[in-house]
Amino acid sequence: MSFRGKIIIVSLSVAIALYAFVGGFINNYIRTYAQQPINDAGAQMRIFQDVLQHIQNDYVDEPNFEKVRGGALRGLAYALDPYSSYLTADQVRDFQAKKQNTLAGIGAEFSQISSYLYVISVIKDSPAEKAGLKAGDVIEYIENKATRDISLYDARQLILGEAGSGVKLRVLRAGAKPQTITVSRGSYKIPSAESKIENGKIGVIKVYSLEEGEAKDIAVQVQNLSKQGVQKIILDLRGVAAGSLNEGVAVANLFIKDGTLAQVIGRENKVLQTYAADPSKAIFNGQVVALIDIGTAGAAEVIASALIDRQRGDVVGERSFGAGTDQQLFTMKGGDGYLLTVSKWASASGKPFYGEDRANSGVKPSVEVKKPDTPEPLDVEDLVDQQDEQKQNPQPNASPSPKPEQPKPTVQEDLQMKKALELLADKTNAAKSGE
């Protein structure tokens, strides 16, 4: 039976059990709460109180209310978004002491899709890349811990550890059998931005990260290209998921001299902060095109959306991932706490990058060009279903046969880069013809 089928059966079973359990007082619920709006916090609190009372009075064993409370709080955070999380008292202390900053990682950016840990991007030359981890991979297990049973925060903490130690990841990948990859935690250096000149004096700047200081490196690349006579630039933001909002704004400002570049949105779509371009920091007036893909997220989405909103240049590729949120820690009397999302990063037009579903997340390119091997996050459940089916219906071992001669690997054409080059060439030709 597939994973999705199991979920359906379990859900039905739970629904039936709950109906039987609350059958004696469901009529009271209907009379009491039928007139209450769904988002009435008071009405929801009274439901919780009733459930707790039945657990206390009717549950077969003596309930451990500390565990009940912890489970309920984890469930509340789980229902919000991947970036909100319940933290135990120990985790709160570690968070406040910034203990995670002293631990080694593997060089990958993660989110959560269908309750599973999802790899947004992998940093070049990092331990994750060297071990074979790829963007679009689904991490089913971290060691022996199922990622669908833990929060994104907990999953990230499990991946961190002492430098030199290894972490085993059970990986599901489209078009491949499930595999276990051991990644050695350790330090790595994020490559600085690189540039080159393509045909027709078109400069190409490859960005790897937008962490603090990267905007200055990109500015240096822009200035070097300008000194060589480049008047058109392609900004390659594919696979760039790490970075800060300020760095994204700073890079956008290199190409855009006026207007709003980004916003931070709070409750009820209230604008908490607006980032405007500083004319003195704009250093390139020529034509510009940006490349994005599913691995583009957060700060890089600031740049792409600003180019579109300010009508500064085309954005070529695929809809970006959709990330960029801010969390605040709220501590409770027992020492535990809640890490709650309190704001979202948004484009100049006010559209948040993080949305409730794929269709409402990320930045939609002005010119869509899909890569043939790009895995969509929507395929996560299909990957899990396929694995379950393979477990239940294993293929018989066939008799060995001579291995066919393996064809030489072919380098796939970069269709997105090709399109960006074509767009800039066409604009030049159009300008020369006076169109």
URBEL-V692944 format. One record per residue. PHI is phi as a letter, one per 20 degrees, with the letter a starting at -180 (NA if undefined). Layout:
phi
PHI
PHI
This chain:
phi
NA
f
g
f
f
f
g
f
f
f
f
f
f
f
f
f
f
f
f
f
f
e
g
f
c
f
f
f
g
f
f
f
d
f
e
e
f
g
e
f
f
f
f
f
f
f
f
g
f
f
f
f
f
f
f
f
e
d
f
f
d
f
f
e
f
f
f
f
f
f
f
f
f
f
f
f
f
g
e
e
a
f
e
e
b
e
d
f
g
f
f
f
f
f
f
f
e
l
f
f
f
e
e
e
d
c
n
b
d
c
b
c
c
l
m
d
f
c
e
f
b
c
f
g
m
e
g
f
f
f
e
o
f
c
f
n
f
d
e
e
c
d
l
d
d
f
f
f
d
c
f
f
f
f
f
f
f
f
f
f
a
f
g
n
e
d
c
e
c
e
d
d
c
g
m
b
f
g
b
d
d
e
d
e
f
r
f
b
d
f
f
f
g
d
c
b
d
e
g
m
l
d
e
c
d
e
d
d
a
c
f
g
n
f
f
f
f
f
f
f
f
f
f
f
f
f
f
e
n
f
d
c
c
d
d
e
d
f
m
e
d
e
q
d
f
f
f
f
f
f
f
g
f
f
d
c
e
b
n
f
d
a
b
d
d
d
g
l
l
f
f
e
b
c
d
d
f
d
g
f
e
f
c
c
d
f
f
b
c
d
d
c
b
f
e
e
b
m
g
f
f
f
f
f
f
f
f
f
f
e
l
e
a
f
c
d
p
d
g
f
f
n
b
o
b
d
d
c
e
d
e
d
g
f
o
f
b
c
e
d
f
d
b
c
f
b
f
f
e
n
e
f
f
e
c
f
b
f
f
d
d
m
d
e
f
f
c
e
c
e
e
f
d
f
e
e
g
f
e
g
f
f
f
f
f
f
f
f
f
f
f
e
c
f
f
f
f
e
f
f
c
g
f
f
f
f
f
f
f
d
e
f
f
e
f
f
f
g
f
f
f
f
f
f
f
f
f
f
f
f
f
f
e
n
f
